Amino acid sequence: MTHLAAQAAPLFPTLALPGGRSALLDLVRTVRHLLRPVPCAGAINALADMMGATRPSDWTEPKTEPCCYMDAVEIARARGIPASTWRRYEAQLAAARLIERRTAANGARSRWTGTGIFFGPLLAQVSDLLAMREQAEAERRAHAHLRGRRSIARRHLRHAIEALIELGAAGETVQALVEQRDAWPAAEALYCMTVAELRRHVDEAESLCREALALVENLEKSSGGPLSFERSHIQDTTQIHMKSGNACVDNRSTGKPVQDNPSAAPPNGSAKSTEKNDGAGRAAVKGQFIDRLGPQRLFELASVEMQQDLLRHRSDPGELTLFDFICAAYDRFPHIGLRPRLWEEWAQLMSEEELMLCTLITDARRSDPETPVISPGGYMRGMVRACQLGTLNLTGSLIGLNERRLAEERT
């Protein structure tokens, strides 16, 4: 009978998570905000105390279920909190299916009577908690990426407003754009938004930026000035007539990031001095390399994945703009193993147009049939270092990429 009873004993979930109980507790802390209902931080601390009062072997032995037998009043006294508060914590943990309370009618707990706080429900949903952690990490990355896109949109809207002022746009038009921009949430407020809320805001911000850029283009067209991407498309390497790429563009204020704050001054000087730089706004809107190369050929030099991003960013049926290329390049960062914050850091060392071209070249060379880039992150860092040393040759890199595309087109 004893042998049959042992065979009939229930088997409980065990903890196979590397790191044991501490790793499980860290997992719960990470996904706490995704649990329903959400337990408070105090309840999670109570969970840690009760887990620490269990036998370590109970978490790995399938024939036993980890249990805390300490009395609620006793634990509350040790923590220096009222017993009622501790019971509220236990109720929150039970509602979130992290524990199961099996107590006597008077609340007593004892190993001999099999009453206490049991952690079987927690062990049963470890796989669900791991999936929640992946979801939380994906949301964190998406949130950081969207905050970066908002920062880019704000900078380029500022460039567009400066260009409109340079072109003599109507004061009412400029004022309307400024008022809409100033109504945006502050950078600090973005952290309080959900991913869905932030995505809607970023879409609206980018839409306003494109609207301003379209106004700049229309004003240049009506004034007979040069338009962005008016040059003919490149068909061979002899037609690439760009500024020498042996050093980064001197005017690094072009496309250079500032703090996402309307009152923040540009890194290289005050906003007032920037406005006095005649043509600076239009130069930032149009770019220097890209204005000579043309959007269609640059699109053809990009990887298939970046081309898809460009088509998604393009204002249909509008032509591709520098802003489209920068947004698409920024979107490629996670896919080549780079964090969003690196865009902001590196844009302090070169113009955003140059950073976009570095990203386009690196991304495109990943599929090079002869000398593919194995470590795109390392390749990008090498280009940034070359820019700092004054040896970055974007022209040569674009010529090489263009020759490769021409060879592919012939075959």
N, C-alpha and C positions, 0 to 999 in steps of 0.2 A: 504493500500500500504506500509505503514511503517513496518507493521508486516511481510508482504511478503518479503520486502527488507531485513529485519533482518534475516529471515530464509534463504535467498539466499546468505547471506554474506559468503565468503570463510573462512574455518577453517584452521589455520596455525599450524605447528608442535610446540609443547611446550617442555620446558626443564624439564624433570623429573629426571635429574641426581642429586643425593644427593650432596649437597655442592653448587648448583646453578652455577652462572656464573664463579666463581673462579675455581670450579672443572672442568668446561668445558674448560676454558682456560688452566689449567694444562694438561688436556687430549690432547689438540692441541699441546702444547709444547712437550709432550712426543712422539707423533707420527709425528712430523714435518718432520723428515727425510724420512718418508714413503709416504708422500703426493707427488702427481705428478701434475704439477712441484713442486719442493721443494721450499717453500717460505723462504726467508732469515730471520735471527733472528730479524732484524729491522722490517720486515713486521709483525711478530708475536707481537712485542711490539706495533706496530700501531694498530693491531687488539685489543689488550688489552685496549688501549686508547679509541677506538671507542665503544667497548662493555661497558666500564665504563661510557660512555656518554648517554646510553640508560636508559629507565625507567625499574626498576626491574620487575614490574607487566607485562610488555610486553612479558617477557620470559615464563610466566606461563599462560597467557590468550590466549585461542585458537583463539579469534576473532581479535587479533592484532598481527602484525609481528614486532619484535624488530628492531629499526632503529636508526641510528645516523644521525642527521640533521645538525651537525656542518660543516661549510665550510672547505674545505681542506686547504685553505690558513691560516685560523684562527688556525686550529689544528697544522699545520706545524710551525707557528710562536710561538705558545705556547711550542712546543717541541724544538724549536731552530734549525730547519733544513729547507732546501729549500723546497718550495712547489712542485718542480719537483720530489724531492726524495720521498715526501709523496705520490704523485700520482703513482710513480713507486711501492711503497709498496702496494697501493690499487690494482694495476694491478696484482701483484703477488697473492694477496689474492683472487681476482676474478678468476684467472686462476686455483687456487687450489680449487675452489668451496666452499670457506669459507664465501664469501660475494657476494652480487649482487649490482652493481651500477646502480641506477636509478636517473640520474641527468638531469637538464634542459640543453638546448643546450649550454648555457654559463657556465655550471658546477655548477649552483646554486642548493641549497638544502633547502627544506622548508617543515615543517609539513603540511602546508596548501595546498601545491601543490602535496603532496605525493611523494616528491623526496628526495633521500638521500642514505645512505649505509644500505642495508637490510641484516639481518642475517638468513633469511629463509633457504638458502642453507646449512648453518652450522648446524642448528637444524635438517634438513632432513637427515643428514649423521652421527648423533651421534652414532647410532648402528654400522656403518662402522668404526668410529673412535675407538670405544671400541674394535672391533675385531682387528684393527691394533695394539692397545695397548697390547692385548694378544699375538699377533704375535711378537711384539717388545720384550716383556718380555721373550717369549720362545727363541728368538734369543740371548738375553742377557745371559740366563742360558746356552744355548748350547755353546756360545762363551767362557764363563768362564770354562765350563767343558772341552772343547777342549784345552784351555790354560793349564789346569792342566794335561791333558794327555801328552802334549808336554813336560812339566816339568818332568814328570815321565820318559818319553822316554829318555830325555837328561841325567838324573841321571843314568839310567841303562846302557846307552851306555858308560858313563864314567866308570862304574863298569866293563863292558865287556872289555874296552880298558885296564884298569888296570890288569885284569885277563890275557889278551893276553901278556902283558909285563912280568907278573910273569911267564908265561908258555914259554917264549922265542920265541914268534911269530916273524916272519920276519918283519924287520923294515918297509919295503914297505907296508905291510898289515896294520900295525898300523897307519902309516902316512896317508894312503888313507882314513881310517876311521876318523882320526882327521880332515883332510881337509874337508871331507863331512860334519862333524858336525859343523866346524867353518863357513861353508857357510850358515848355517841356519840363518834365520832372528833373530835379537835380541829379547828379551822378550818384550821390549817396542814396537817393530814393529808389534807384533802380534795383538795389539789393532786396528791397521789400516786395518787389513784384514777383509774381509767378512767371514761369517760362512763357505761358500763353499770353499773359498780359504784356510782358516785355516784347514778345515777338510782334504783337499788334502795334505797340508803340514804335518799334524799330521800322516796321513797314511804313507807318505814317511819316516818320522822320526821313526815311529815304525817299519817299514820294515827294515830300516838300523840297528836299535837296534837288531832285531831278527837275522839279518845276522851276526852281531858281536857275538851274543850269540851262534849261530850255530858254528862259528869258534872256540869259546872257547871249546865247547863240542867236536868238532873233534880233537882239540889239546890234550885234556885230554884223549880222547879215544886212540889216537896214542901213547901217553906217558905212557899208562897203569895206569893212576891215577884214582881216584874215580870220577864217573859221577853223575850228579844231578839226583835224583830220581831212583837210582839203587836198593834201598832196596825193599824187597818183600812187597806185599800189606798186609795191616792189615786185619785180619779176626776176631779177637776178642780183647777184651780190654787188655788181658795179653800180647799182642804183641806190645803195645804202649810203646816204650822205648825211651822216649824223655827226654831232660834235664828238671829238676824241674822247674815248672812255678811259683814258689812263688815270683819271681821278674822278672823284665824285663831283656832282654838280656843285658849283660854288654857292649858289643861292639855296642853302639848305632850309631856309624858311618856307620854301615851296613844298607844300604838302606835309610840313612838319607838324607832329601832333602837339597839342597843348592840353592842359588839364580840361576835363569835360565840365567846365564851369564858365558861364558867360562873363564873369568878372575876372577870369584868369588871364594873365598877360602871356604872350608867346615867349618861348624859352630864350630867344635871342634878342629880345627887346620888348618895348611896350607896344600895346595895340596901336597907339598913336603913331609911332614910328613906322609900323607896318603899313598903315593906311597911306603914309606919305610916299611909300615906295611905288613910284608910278609904274603901272602895269603888273604889279605883283599878283593881284587878284586874278587877272586874266591868264597870267603864266601858270598859276596853280591850277586853274580850271582846265587849261589845254594841255599842259605838260610840255616838255622839251623834246625828249626822244620820240615820244608817241606821236607828236604832231608831225614829225618828219616821216615817220614810218608808215602811218596810215592804219586805220582800225582793222580793215579786212585782212591785210597781210599779217598783222600781229595776231589776229584771231587764228589764222591758218598755222602760225608757228606754235600755238599753244597745244597742250595735250588734249586728247579727246575729252577727258574729264573736265578740264578747265573750260573747254569750248561749251560744254553743257551748262556749266555754271554761268558763263557769259550770256548764253541765250536766256537763261532764267532771270538774270539781272537786267537785261536790256529792256528799255522802255519801248514796248511794242507800239507802233512800228518804227520807233526812232532808231537812229544809228548808234552804234557802240561809242561810249564816251570813256574818258580817262577814269571817271568815277566807277563805271561798270567794270573796267579792268582791275581797279584796285579792290573793289568788293569781291570779285571772283578770286583774285590772288589771296586775299585774306581768308576766304572760304577754303582754299587749298591747304592752309597751314596745318590743320589737324591731320590731314591725309598724308602729309610728308613728315609727320612726327614732331611738329612744333606747337608749343603752347601759344594761345592768343596774346599773352602779355609780351612775348618776344617781338610781336609786330610793333608795339608801342616803343619798346626799348630800341629796336633797330631803326625805327623811323626817326629817332633822335640823332642817328649817325649818318643818315642819307635821306634824300627826299622819298616820299611815298611812291613816286613814279619809279625811281630806281629800285626800291624795295619790291615793287610789283614786278618789274622786269627780272630781277634776281629770282623771284618765286616762279615766274613763267618759265625761265630758262631751266631752273632746277627740276621743275615738275616735268617739263618736256623731255629732258635728258634721262629721265628714269626709264624710258622705253627706247633709248638709243640702241640699235641692233649691234653696234660695234663696241662702244664704250659706255654702257649704261651706268648711271649713278646708283651705286649700291646703298649708300647712306645719304639720302637727300638732306637730312638735318645737318650732318657734318659738312656737306657741300655748301649749304646755305651759310653756315657759320664761317666757312672759308671765304665766301664772297664778301661777307660783312667785314672780316678782318682785312681783306684786300682793299676795301673801301677806306678803312681807317688808315691804311698804309699808303693810300693814294695810287694803288696798282690795279684797281678794278677796271677791267676792260669790257664793258657791256657791249660796245660796238663789235668787238671781235667775237664775243659769244653769240650775238645775234646773227652775224655773218655766217658763223659755223652752223647755227641752227637753220638758217635760211638755205644753205647749201644742202643740208641733209633733206629738207623738205622738197627742194627742187629735184634731188636724185630720186626721192620716193615718187614724185609726180611723173617723172620720166618712165619709171618702171610700172 
